Amino acid sequence: MEKIEKQIAQIKQELDESPNDGDLLNELGIGYHMLGDYDQAIEYYQQALNQQPKAVKIHFNLANTFYEKKDIEKAINHYMNALDIKPDYVPALNNLADIYELANEDEKALELFEYITEINPEDPMGYFNLGNHHLRNNDSLEAGRCYKKAIELDPEFHEAYNNIGFLLKHLEQYEEAISYFEQCLEIEPDYEPAKKDLEACKKALQNS
């Protein structure tokens, strides 16, 4: 907190020299967002947009702050603004998909999650997020397929191994689940969800 406040003070000093610097105004917005002062963050982001109306990241940052304030309509508008400028901007696509999912607009959410994998087919995170969407909608088959694709693209993606293990655990396929949890922990030995579920699977096998 103290470090962020010092950074804010430093940025304000720089703004005294260049009061219309959109990048500095954006950085100031980020600082206030990190402090949880969302109204101040919004004020500085809007000033930044006055200087750089086509800046994708400023629209994105402003959308995130409106989301934190539960002003979903304005958040969506600024994610859309970012996407009007850069249609393949994955962070905005992903957050917009999350909003649609929370609003129970699953078709819109699925369309966006799938679109992300189409425009960025070599990015394992897109498949992981798509898998999580399927998991939350109880589509284990599609979720597993997406997690395996993420692992294919990044064999060190420990969370994807964990999530396959999670699926298998709930299908009571404990031996296979144990294999995936162990692979996860080989990559990330301190990953607590895998450690807990690994022990649970071992106990379930002993009691079967």
N, C-alpha and C positions, 0 to 999 in steps of 0.2 A: 504493500500500500504506500509506504513512505517513498519507495523507489519510483512508483508511478507519479506521485505528487511532485517529486523533483523533476521528472521528465516533462510534466505539464508546465512547470514553472520555466524550464529551459525553452520549451517550444514557444511559450508566450513572449519570452525575451526576443526570440528570433522573429516572431510576428510583428514586434514593434518596428523592426527593420523592414519587413516585407508583409504588410497587413493583408495583401491580396493573394498570398501564396496558397493555392488550393491544396497542395500536398501537406503543408504545415497545418492548415485548418482541418484536414482529414485526420492527421496524426493526433491533433488535439481532441477530436471526436472519439478516436479510439481510446485515448487515455481516460476520458470521462466515462466511456462505456465500461472500461475495465474497473473503474471505481464504483460503478453502479449508478452514476448520476446520468440517467438516460436523457433527461430533458436538456441538460447542457450538451450532451453528445449530439443530440438531434440538431440543436442550434448551430453547432460548429460544422456538422456534416452539410447542413443546408447552405451555410456560408461557403463551404468548399464547392458545392454544386453550382453556386452562382458564378464561381470562377471557372469551374470545369464541368459543364453540364453533361458532357459525354463520358465522364469518368466512370467506368463500369464498377470499379471497386468501391467508389464512394456510394453509389446507389446500393450496392450489396451491403456495405456497412450500415447504411441508414435503414435498410430493410431489416437487418438483424436487430437493430436497436428498437425499431417499432415492434418487432416480434416479442422482444423481452418485455415491452410495455403492454403486451396483449392487444396491440392495435393491429389486428391481423389484416384488415383491408389495406391499410397503408403499407404494411410489410409486403403483401402480394404486389401492390402497385410498383414498389421500387425493385422487387425481384424482376418483375416484368420489364421495367425500364432498363435494367441491366441486360436483360435478354434481347430487348429490341436493339441494343447497341452491339451486343456480342451474343448471337443465338446459341453458341456452343459453350457458354460459360458454365462449367459444370457445378461450381459451388452454388450458384443461384438455382440451377435446375434441381439440384439435390434438396436444397432447403424448401423450395416450392413443392416438390414431391412430398416432403415430410408434412408440410402444412395441409396439403390435400388429404393425406392419409389420416391425420388427426381430425379432419373435418368429415371423415367417413366417405370421402370421394375417392374410393379405391381405384376406379377405372382411370381417373386422371393421374393419380399417383403412379399406378403401374405403367401407364404410357410414358411418363417422364423417366422413371427408373430404367425402363427398357431403352428409351431414347439415348440415355447416357451411355449405355453399353454399346449402342450402335455408332455413336460419334467418337467414342474413345475405346475401341475394342481391346486395346492392349493394357488397359488400366484395371488391375484386379479389384480395386476398391469399388468400381461401378457394379461388378458382379456380386461383390459381398453385400453392398447395400440393397441390390435387387433381391438377393437371397434373404436378407433380413425382412424385406417387405413380404415375401412369400411366407416366411416363418411366422410373422405376426398374423398372417391370414390363414394359418394352419394348412398351408400347402407344402408338406414336408418334401415331396418328390422334387418339386421345382426349386425349393430352397437348397436341397442337397446338390442338385445339378449346378446351381450358381456357385455354391461354395467350392465345389470341385474345380470349376472353371477358374475361380480366383486362385486356387492352389496351383493349377496348371500354369498360370501366368506368373505366380510368385510362390515358389515352393517353401518360402520362409514365412508365409502369412499365417501366423500362429492362431489368430482368432478364427480363421476359416476352419482349421482343424478342430478347434474347440467346438464350433457350432455344429459341425457334422457329428462330433461325439455327443453333443446335446440331443440332436435329433435321434440318434441311435439309442441313446439311453431311454428316451421316452417311448421308443418302440420296443424296449426291453431286449435289445440286441447288445447285451452288456459286453461280450468279448470284443466285438468290433468297436464299440464305443471306447473301451479301454485303449485299444490301439490308437485311436485318433487323439484321445487325451494325452497319451504318452508322447505322440509325435508333437503335439502342441507344446508340451513341457520340455521336450528336447530343445526346442527353439527358444522358449521363454519360460525358464524354470520357476519363476515366481508368479506365474499367472494363476491367481487364486481361483477363478471359476473352474478351471480345468482340474486343479488340485482337489477341490471339494467334490466335483462330480466323479473324478477318478476313484476316490475313496468310496463314494456311494455305490458305484458300479461293482467294485470289488466286494463290498458287503452284500450286495444283492446276489452276486454269483455264489457267495458262501452260503447264503440262506435258501438258495434254490434247490 
